[in-house]
Amino acid sequence: MNKVLVSSTCICKRNKLYCFISLLFLSICLATTSGELFANNDDKEIQTIRRTIQNFRSEHGTAISLEDYNELVYNRPNPIEWRFSRDLWSELKVSQNPGILLKDLKKIIKSKQDSLTRLRCKYIAHRSSPNKSISPSEIETVTEFIKYNKLLFKSVKKRDLSTDQIILRNTASYDGDVLRSLDYPLDSDLENSLPDASISEFTDRSSFFDADNMLVQSLLLTSQDAEEGGCPIYNLSSFLDSDGVILFENHVAVDGFDCLLITDGVFLIYLSVEMDYTPVRIDTYLSDPRKDREHMYQRVLYSSCSHKNFKKFQNSIWFPEFVETKVTHPGQLFEFFDKITYTDVSLDFDMNTAFFQDIIPDGSLVVDGVRGMVYRWGDHPSIGSLIKETVKSKRQAIFRNLSVVCGLCFLACWGFIEWRKRRLLKENTE
């Protein structure tokens, strides 16, 4: 009887196991089948877009434009996954047949960079904004900039035109070894007051290149200038080396200029052909933070920077004299205008490198972070004696304080010893 019960129990357990395995296998089959169905639908849609990109030339005689590509891939109800959009982007790049190759365009840009190793310029940038939320709304910046091979110099004075007050005045110089900086106090006579000076290790070349700098506006920073914290787009020759960069064969008209179109999906650059491939507009596209997760790959225009009123300074060097920048935020639009006037521009000059070391006025208080010292700059006897007297008085004060402390400690010890002696003597007497 027991054997029959045991065998029946085993059979029941075995049947339950078989049922569980069968249900699991059936679930896997259903999941796989449904996944293949959806995958097939997705693959069909991807293949349709891919064929559209490939067959566009045979139907229209040219490659698909960026606008049509965005309509196919990004501006659609059902977003395409990133791994598929990346493959389609590669397909778009292969389909292009531009009149100039990327490597040839890079050589042209590189030759421009090589011609700007010695640049000296003074310019006035007038920034205004129609938006009342931006304060100050009108600023005038007077800048003197020098790039002499690896040496750099910049002097900046900013004035708030609404209040006619100077809001910034500083000077910086890199002599190939250390960084010298001068900061002038704003609550005193700027013409006659001495600055606060500092000497420190130099780590960031990008600090010399402001947004209104002509090398930044023309995207002609070198790899050395843009490597420390600088945006890679400002080095156009390196930007062209990126794997995802596409040079479109279809030209675009921008403000009357016949332009090449270059993009990596984020930055959209328009290069004027007649001005030796000088950028006339730079647009930036980013993911819209207001979109849900499924639509996160759809791009929206974040900022647009238009260059106008170009002035030619050399055979292939053009700098804009008017820059219009619009920055779009979710629900708001910020815009400001930069009118830049360049004066005393020199693209090939020679100068004494001691200029980059002699920017600190005599008598300025210097915080030297390299040597760990604080001192006055210059050889004025009165200033030197003042420093010596200050140091001497500090040393005397320290010595005097130490003497007082030691004397008090001695008196405390002597008093304790005398008190102890008298107590012991009194105890022995009793």
JODA-V555697 format. One record per residue. RES is the residue in one letter. PHI is phi in whole degrees, 0 to 359 (* if undefined). Layout:
res->[RES:RES]
phi->[PHI:PHI]
//
This chain:
res->[M:N:K:V:L:V:S:S:T:C:I:C:K:R:N:K:L:Y:C:F:I:S:L:L:F:L:S:I:C:L:A:T:T:S:G:E:L:F:A:N:N:D:D:K:E:I:Q:T:I:R:R:T:I:Q:N:F:R:S:E:H:G:T:A:I:S:L:E:D:Y:N:E:L:V:Y:N:R:P:N:P:I:E:W:R:F:S:R:D:L:W:S:E:L:K:V:S:Q:N:P:G:I:L:L:K:D:L:K:K:I:I:K:S:K:Q:D:S:L:T:R:L:R:C:K:Y:I:A:H:R:S:S:P:N:K:S:I:S:P:S:E:I:E:T:V:T:E:F:I:K:Y:N:K:L:L:F:K:S:V:K:K:R:D:L:S:T:D:Q:I:I:L:R:N:T:A:S:Y:D:G:D:V:L:R:S:L:D:Y:P:L:D:S:D:L:E:N:S:L:P:D:A:S:I:S:E:F:T:D:R:S:S:F:F:D:A:D:N:M:L:V:Q:S:L:L:L:T:S:Q:D:A:E:E:G:G:C:P:I:Y:N:L:S:S:F:L:D:S:D:G:V:I:L:F:E:N:H:V:A:V:D:G:F:D:C:L:L:I:T:D:G:V:F:L:I:Y:L:S:V:E:M:D:Y:T:P:V:R:I:D:T:Y:L:S:D:P:R:K:D:R:E:H:M:Y:Q:R:V:L:Y:S:S:C:S:H:K:N:F:K:K:F:Q:N:S:I:W:F:P:E:F:V:E:T:K:V:T:H:P:G:Q:L:F:E:F:F:D:K:I:T:Y:T:D:V:S:L:D:F:D:M:N:T:A:F:F:Q:D:I:I:P:D:G:S:L:V:V:D:G:V:R:G:M:V:Y:R:W:G:D:H:P:S:I:G:S:L:I:K:E:T:V:K:S:K:R:Q:A:I:F:R:N:L:S:V:V:C:G:L:C:F:L:A:C:W:G:F:I:E:W:R:K:R:R:L:L:K:E:N:T:E]
phi->[*:298:296:295:297:297:294:295:298:297:295:297:298:294:295:297:295:296:296:298:295:295:296:297:296:295:296:297:297:296:296:295:296:295:297:294:297:295:296:296:297:297:298:297:292:296:297:296:295:297:294:299:296:288:269:297:295:294:270:241:80:208:279:293:277:293:296:295:296:297:294:287:258:261:274:216:296:258:292:265:298:300:293:281:296:294:294:293:296:296:296:296:295:293:286:280:222:291:289:232:282:301:295:288:296:297:298:295:294:296:294:295:300:294:278:246:284:235:232:229:204:241:210:243:250:250:254:225:219:283:277:289:285:268:226:288:275:215:229:246:240:254:233:245:230:225:237:241:59:267:271:224:212:210:234:230:226:249:231:278:289:290:246:56:239:283:253:197:209:209:222:221:213:242:261:93:234:229:257:250:231:235:241:269:294:269:259:216:288:291:285:245:281:271:276:273:254:214:233:213:292:258:232:226:289:295:294:275:248:280:297:269:291:294:289:289:298:266:58:245:294:274:299:293:284:262:286:261:76:276:290:296:295:289:255:294:295:287:299:290:279:296:296:273:285:240:257:280:280:279:280:233:270:228:52:85:259:276:238:280:242:234:204:242:97:246:263:239:244:252:251:285:289:288:256:57:59:269:293:248:204:228:250:238:244:229:294:281:295:277:283:282:298:292:254:292:272:287:268:231:289:267:209:223:237:252:254:218:54:283:234:270:247:205:308:234:255:236:239:282:251:213:231:249:240:236:243:257:246:305:85:219:229:253:217:210:238:244:254:249:246:264:226:53:276:225:254:206:212:230:207:282:292:295:303:285:258:256:263:273:292:299:95:286:282:247:260:264:283:285:262:67:224:234:203:267:266:123:243:291:301:296:291:297:293:298:295:298:296:297:295:296:295:295:296:297:296:296:297:295:294:295:296:298:297:296:297:296:296:296:297:296:293:297:296:294:295:296:296:293:299:295:292:297:296:293:293:293:294:289]
//
